[in-house]
Amino acid sequence: MKTYTLIIADDHRIVHHGISQTLNSEPAFTVLAQADTGEAVVSLAAEHNPDLVLMDISMPGINGMEATRRILAANPAIRVLALSMHTEKIYVQGMLDAGACGYILKSCSYNELVTALKSVLDGHIYLSPEVTHLLITDASDRLSLLSGREKQVLTLIAEGRTTREIAETLYLSGRTIDIHRKNIKEKLDIHSIAGLTKYAVAKGLTSLP
């Protein structure tokens, strides 16, 4: 069984200590480090290159959104799962726009946490049921349904990159890119490369003609 490495970022030490202790009892996970500030988690991610960062939003110094952006700018292969008490759309959308692959609430059960971790590590997007409705928008604003990672993939698709080239660029597997491609088509309800390219250009994701 593959073991995934994690870093936990939360400004309440008792929270990340408790989660760390529990996850370390799971054979699928190894917690490499814990951080209680945004700057610390960025530094630890650069040092350890974990498979996933479990990211709080409200922390001293830079917040979880900015920390996520910095981590993914340095290593796009790292997955970020937001763990927050906030249920407002501005926080959920902000984390997804920063590149997070999921958003769960601190009130979730341990089983949901493990499910979310495994889902995100398998290349999927995971949202707690309590916040999913916040991202349901009308057809004219479907771009907001895409995660930051999906927007990256859409941009590269529009630039004519193959699945293999996109995978190499983002340090992901070809299977993960295929999953993102499928999700993008379903969310946008656009099922051709030409259509996706036109949409990306119209939304300013690429300047290609």
GUFILO-584274 format. One record per residue: residue number from 1; y, x, z of N, C-alpha, C, CB in turn. Coordinates in steps of 0.1 Angstrom, whole numbers. Glycine has a CB too. Layout:
  num   n.c2   n.c1   n.c3  ca.c2  ca.c1  ca.c3   c.c2   c.c1   c.c3  cb.c2  cb.c1  cb.c3
  NUM      Y      X      Z      Y      X      Z      Y      X      Z      Y      X      Z
...
//
This chain:
  num   n.c2   n.c1   n.c3  ca.c2  ca.c1  ca.c3   c.c2   c.c1   c.c3  cb.c2  cb.c1  cb.c3
    1    -12      8      0      0      0      0     12      9      0      0     -9     12
    2     22      5     -9     34     13     -9     43     10      3     42     10    -22
    3     49     20      8     58     19     20     72     20     15     55     29     31
    4     81     10     18     95     10     14    103     16     25     99     -4      9
    5    113     24     21    122     29     31    135     21     32    125     44     28
    6    140     19     44    152     11     46    162     18     55    148     -2     53
    7    175     14     54    185     17     63    191      4     67    196     27     57
    8    194      3     80    200    -10     86    214     -7     90    191    -15     97
    9    223    -15     85    237    -14     89    242    -27     96    246    -11     76
   10    246    -25    108    251    -36    116    259    -31    128    240    -46    121
   11    271    -37    130    280    -31    141    275    -35    155    294    -36    139
   12    265    -43    156    259    -46    169    246    -38    170    257    -62    171
   13    246    -28    178    235    -19    179    222    -26    184    238     -8    189
   14    224    -36    192    212    -43    197    205    -51    186    215    -53    208
   15    213    -55    176    208    -62    164    200    -53    156    219    -69    156
   16    206    -41    151    199    -33    142    188    -25    149    208    -22    136
   17    189    -23    162    178    -17    170    166    -27    170    182    -13    184
   18    169    -39    173    158    -49    173    151    -51    160    163    -62    178
   19    159    -52    149    153    -53    136    145    -41    132    164    -56    125
   20    151    -29    135    144    -17    132    130    -16    139    152     -5    136
   21    130    -19    152    117    -19    159    107    -28    153    120    -22    174
   22    111    -40    150    102    -50    144     97    -46    130    109    -63    144
   23    106    -41    122    102    -38    108     93    -25    108    114    -35     99
   24     95    -16    117     87     -4    118     73     -8    122     93      6    128
   25     70    -20    127     57    -24    130     50    -29    118     57    -34    141
   26     57    -31    107     51    -36     94     47    -24     86     62    -45     87
   27     35    -24     81     31    -12     73     38    -10     60     16    -13     70
   28     45    -21     55     52    -20     42     66    -14     44     53    -34     36
   29     71    -12     56     85     -8     58     86      4     67     93    -19     63
   30     95     13     64     99     24     73    114     25     74     93     38     68
   31    119     23     86    134     23     88    138     38     90    138     15    100
   32    146     43     81    149     57     81    161     60     90    153     62     67
   33    170     51     91    183     53     99    189     40    102    192     62     92
   34    199     40    111    207     28    115    221     32    115    202     22    129
   35    230     23    111    244     26    110    252     14    116    249     29     96
   36    263     18    123    272      7    128    286      7    123    272      8    143
   37    288     15    112    301     14    105    298     15     90    310     26    110
   38    308     10     82    306     11     68    306     25     63    318      4     61
   39    314     34     68    314     48     64    300     55     67    325     56     71
   40    295     51     79    282     57     83    271     53     73    278     53     97
   41    270     41     69    259     36     61    260     42     47    259     21     60
   42    273     44     42    274     51     29    269     65     30    289     51     25
   43    273     72     40    268     86     42    253     87     44    275     92     55
   44    247     78     51    233     78     53    225     75     41    229     68     65
   45    231     66     33    224     62     20    224     74     11    231     50     13
   46    235     81     10    236     93      2    226    104      7    250     99      2
   47    224    105     20    215    115     25    201    112     23    218    117     40
   48    197     99     25    183     95     26    178     89     13    180     86     37
   49    187     83      4    183     76     -8    172     66     -5    178     86    -18
   50    174     56      4    164     46      7    161     37     -4    168     38     20
   51    150     29     -3    147     19    -13    157      7    -11    133     14    -12
   52    161      5      1    169     -7      4    178     -5     16    160    -20      6
   53    190    -11     15    199    -11     27    201    -26     31    213     -5     23
   54    198    -29     44    201    -42     49    215    -41     55    190    -46     61
   55    224    -49     48    238    -46     50    246    -58     57    245    -44     37
   56    252    -55     69    261    -65     75    274    -64     67    263    -62     90
   57    282    -75     68    295    -75     61    306    -71     70    298    -89     56
   58    307    -76     82    318    -73     91    315    -61    100    322    -85    100
   59    320    -49     96    318    -37    104    331    -29    105    307    -28     97
   60    332    -21    115    344    -12    116    346     -4    104    344     -4    129
   61    359      0    101    361      8     89    360     -1     76    352     20     88
   62    353      5     66    351     -3     54    341    -14     56    347      7     42
   63    343    -25     50    333    -36     52    321    -35     44    340    -50     49
   64    312    -44     45    299    -43     38    300    -44     23    290    -54     43
   65    310    -51     18    312    -52      4    316    -39     -2    323    -63      1
   66    326    -32      4    330    -20     -1    319     -9      1    343    -15      6
   67    312    -10     12    301      0     14    291     -2      3    295     -2     28
   68    288    -14      0    278    -17    -11    282    -11    -24    276    -32    -12
   69    295    -13    -27    300     -8    -40    299      8    -40    315    -12    -42
   70    302     14    -29    302     29    -29    287     34    -30    308     34    -16
   71    278     27    -23    264     31    -23    259     30    -37    256     23    -13
   72    261     19    -44    255     16    -57    262     25    -68    257      2    -61
   73    275     29    -66    282     37    -75    275     51    -75    297     39    -72
   74    270     55    -63    264     68    -62    249     68    -66    265     73    -47
   75    243     57    -63    228     55    -66    225     41    -69    219     60    -55
   76    226     37    -82    223     23    -86    209     18    -83    226     21   -101
   77    200     27    -80    186     24    -78    184     17    -64    177     36    -80
   78    193     19    -55    192     14    -42    194     -1    -42    202     21    -32
   79    186     -9    -35    187    -23    -34    195    -26    -21    174    -30    -34
   80    204    -36    -22    212    -40    -10    209    -55     -7    227    -37    -12
   81    205    -58      5    204    -71     10    214    -74     21    189    -74     14
   82    222    -84     19    232    -87     29    226    -95     40    244    -95     22
   83    229    -92     52    225    -99     64    237   -103     72    214    -91     73
   84    241   -115     72    254   -119     78    254   -132     85    265   -120     66
   85    264   -134     94    266   -147    100    275   -156     92    271   -145    114
   86    281   -151     82    291   -158     74    284   -167     64    301   -149     67
   87    288   -180     63    283   -189     54    293   -194     43    277   -202     61
   88    305   -188     43    315   -191     33    312   -185     20    329   -188     38
   89    316   -192      9    313   -187     -5    320   -174     -7    318   -197    -15
   90    332   -171     -2    339   -159     -4    331   -147      0    352   -159      3
   91    323   -148     10    315   -137     15    302   -135      6    311   -139     30
   92    296   -147      4    284   -146     -4    287   -141    -18    277   -160     -5
   93    297   -147    -25    300   -142    -38    305   -128    -38    311   -151    -44
   94    313   -124    -28    318   -111    -27    307   -100    -26    327   -109    -15
   95    296   -103    -18    285    -94    -17    277    -93    -30    276    -98     -6
   96    275   -104    -37    268   -104    -50    276    -97    -60    265   -118    -54
   97    289    -99    -60    298    -92    -70    298    -77    -67    312    -98    -69
   98    296    -73    -55    296    -59    -51    283    -52    -56    298    -57    -37
   99    273    -61    -59    260    -55    -64    248    -58    -55    261    -41    -65
  100    250    -66    -44    239    -69    -35    229    -78    -43    244    -76    -23
  101    216    -77    -39    206    -84    -46    201    -96    -38    194    -75    -48
  102    208    -99    -27    204   -111    -19    214   -112     -7    190   -109    -14
  103    213   -124     -1    221   -128     10    214   -137     19    235   -134      5
  104    212   -132     32    205   -140     42    213   -141     54    191   -135     45
  105    211   -151     62    218   -153     74    212   -147     87    221   -168     76
  106    220   -143     96    214   -137    108    206   -148    117    225   -132    117
  107    208   -160    113    200   -171    120    187   -173    114    208   -184    120
  108    183   -165    104    171   -167     97    159   -163    106    170   -159     84
  109    147   -168    102    135   -164    110    131   -150    105    124   -174    107
  110    122   -144    113    117   -131    109    109   -132     96    108   -125    121
  111    101   -143     95     93   -145     83    102   -145     70     85   -157     84
  112    114   -152     72    123   -153     60    129   -139     57    135   -163     63
  113    132   -131     68    137   -118     65    127   -109     57    140   -111     79
  114    115   -110     61    104   -102     54    103   -107     40     91   -103     62
  115    103   -120     38    102   -126     25    114   -121     16    102   -141     25
  116    126   -121     22    138   -117     14    137   -102     11    150   -120     23
  117    132    -94     20    131    -80     17    121    -77      6    127    -72     30
  118    110    -83      7    100    -81     -4    104    -87    -17     86    -88      0
  119    111    -98    -17    116   -104    -30    126    -95    -36    122   -117    -27
  120    135    -90    -29    146    -81    -34    140    -68    -39    157    -78    -24
  121    130    -62    -31    124    -50    -35    115    -51    -48    115    -44    -24
  122    111    -64    -50    103    -67    -62    112    -69    -74     94    -79    -60
  123    125    -68    -72    134    -70    -84    140    -84    -85    128    -67    -96
  124    138    -92    -75    144   -106    -76    157   -107    -68    133   -116    -70
  125    164   -118    -70    175   -122    -61    170   -132    -51    187   -128    -70
  126    175   -129    -38    171   -139    -28    183   -144    -20    161   -132    -17
  127    184   -157    -19    195   -163    -12    190   -173     -1    205   -171    -21
  128    195   -172     11    191   -182     21    194   -196     16    198   -179     34
  129    185   -205     18    187   -219     14    201   -225     18    176   -228     19
  130    206   -220     30    218   -225     35    230   -222     27    220   -221     49
  131    229   -211     18    241   -207     10    239   -209     -5    244   -192     13
  132    227   -212     -9    224   -213    -23    234   -223    -30    210   -218    -25
  133    236   -234    -23    245   -245    -30    259   -240    -32    245   -257    -21
  134    263   -229    -25    277   -224    -27    279   -218    -41    280   -214    -17
  135    268   -214    -47    269   -207    -60    266   -217    -72    260   -195    -61
  136    264   -229    -69    262   -239    -80    276   -243    -86    254   -251    -75
  137    278   -239    -98    291   -241   -104    289   -249   -117    299   -228   -106
  138    300   -253   -123    299   -260   -136    296   -250   -147    312   -268   -139
  139    293   -255   -159    288   -246   -170    299   -237   -175    284   -255   -182
  140    312   -240   -173    323   -232   -178    324   -219   -169    336   -240   -178
  141    318   -219   -158    319   -207   -149    306   -201   -145    327   -211   -136
  142    297   -201   -155    283   -196   -152    283   -181   -148    274   -199   -163
  143    293   -174   -152    293   -160   -149    292   -157   -134    305   -153   -155
  144    297   -166   -126    297   -164   -112    283   -166   -106    306   -174   -105
  145    274   -171   -114    260   -172   -110    252   -159   -110    252   -183   -118
  146    258   -149   -118    251   -137   -120    254   -127   -108    255   -130   -133
  147    244   -120   -103    247   -110    -93    253    -98   -100    233   -105    -86
  148    258    -89    -92    264    -77    -97    255    -69   -106    269    -68    -86
  149    242    -68   -102    232    -61   -110    230    -68   -123    219    -60   -102
  150    229    -81   -123    227    -88   -135    239    -87   -145    225   -103   -132
  151    251    -86   -140    262    -83   -148    261    -69   -155    275    -84   -140
  152    256    -60   -147    254    -46   -153    244    -47   -164    249    -36   -142
  153    233    -54   -162    223    -55   -172    228    -62   -185    210    -62   -167
  154    236    -73   -182    242    -81   -193    251    -72   -202    249    -93   -188
  155    259    -64   -195    268    -55   -202    260    -45   -211    277    -47   -193
  156    249    -40   -206    241    -30   -214    234    -37   -225    232    -23   -204
  157    229    -49   -223    223    -57   -233    233    -59   -245    218    -71   -228
  158    245    -63   -241    256    -65   -251    259    -53   -259    268    -71   -244
  159    257    -41   -253    260    -28   -259    248    -24   -268    263    -18   -249
  160    238    -32   -269    227    -29   -277    216    -20   -271    232    -23   -290
  161    216    -18   -258    206    -10   -252    193    -17   -251    211     -6   -238
  162    182     -9   -253    168    -15   -251    165    -16   -237    158     -6   -259
  163    154    -23   -234    149    -24   -220    147    -11   -214    137    -33   -219
  164    141     -2   -222    138     12   -216    151     19   -213    130     20   -226
  165    161     18   -222    173     25   -220    181     20   -208    182     24   -233
  166    180      6   -206    187      0   -195    180      5   -182    187    -15   -196
  167    167      5   -182    159      9   -171    163     23   -167    144      8   -173
  168    164     32   -177    167     46   -174    181     48   -168    165     55   -186
  169    190     40   -174    204     40   -170    206     36   -155    213     32   -179
  170    199     25   -151    200     19   -138    190     24   -128    200      4   -139
  171    181     33   -133    170     38   -124    161     27   -119    176     46   -113
  172    158     18   -128    149      7   -124    137      7   -134    156     -7   -125
  173    127     -1   -130    115     -2   -139    118    -11   -151    103     -6   -131
  174    111     -9   -162    112    -18   -173    109    -33   -169    103    -14   -184
  175     99    -35   -160     95    -48   -156    107    -55   -148     83    -47   -146
  176    114    -47   -140    126    -52   -133    137    -56   -143    131    -42   -123
  177    139    -48   -153    149    -52   -163    145    -65   -170    151    -40   -173
  178    132    -66   -173    128    -78   -180    130    -90   -171    113    -77   -184
  179    128    -89   -158    131   -100   -149    145   -103   -149    126    -96   -135
  180    154    -93   -148    168    -95   -148    172   -102   -161    176    -82   -147
  181    167    -98   -173    170   -104   -186    166   -119   -186    162    -96   -197
  182    154   -122   -181    150   -136   -180    159   -144   -171    135   -136   -175
  183    163   -139   -160    172   -146   -151    185   -148   -157    173   -138   -137
  184    190   -138   -164    204   -139   -170    203   -151   -180    208   -126   -177
  185    193   -151   -189    192   -161   -199    191   -175   -193    180   -159   -208
  186    184   -176   -182    182   -189   -176    195   -194   -169    171   -189   -165
  187    202   -185   -162    214   -188   -155    225   -192   -165    218   -177   -146
  188    226   -184   -176    237   -187   -185    233   -198   -195    241   -174   -192
  189    220   -201   -196    215   -210   -206    218   -205   -220    221   -224   -204
  190    217   -192   -222    219   -185   -235    206   -177   -237    232   -176   -235
  191    199   -179   -249    186   -174   -250    184   -164   -262    176   -185   -252
  192    195   -160   -268    195   -150   -278    204   -138   -275    199   -156   -292
  193    200   -126   -280    208   -114   -278    222   -116   -284    201   -102   -284
  194    223   -122   -296    236   -124   -302    245   -133   -293    234   -131   -316
  195    238   -143   -287    246   -152   -279    251   -145   -266    238   -164   -275
  196    242   -137   -260    245   -130   -248    257   -120   -251    233   -122   -242
  197    256   -113   -263    266   -104   -267    280   -110   -268    262    -97   -280
  198    280   -122   -275    293   -129   -276    298   -133   -263    291   -141   -286
  199    289   -138   -254    294   -142   -241    300   -130   -233    282   -148   -233
  200    293   -119   -233    298   -107   -226    311   -103   -231    288    -96   -227
  201    313   -103   -244    326    -99   -250    337   -109   -246    325    -99   -265
  202    334   -122   -246    343   -133   -242    347   -132   -228    337   -146   -245
  203    338   -127   -219    341   -126   -205    347   -112   -201    328   -129   -197
  204    349   -104   -211    355    -91   -208    346    -80   -202    366    -93   -199
  205    332    -83   -203    323    -73   -197    321    -61   -206    310    -80   -195
  206    324    -63   -219    324    -52   -228    334    -54   -239    310    -50   -235
  207    339    -43   -245    349    -45   -255    344    -43   -269    360    -34   -253
  208    330    -43   -270    324    -41   -283    328    -53   -292    309    -40   -282
  209    330    -51   -305    333    -62   -314    321    -70   -317    338    -56   -328
//
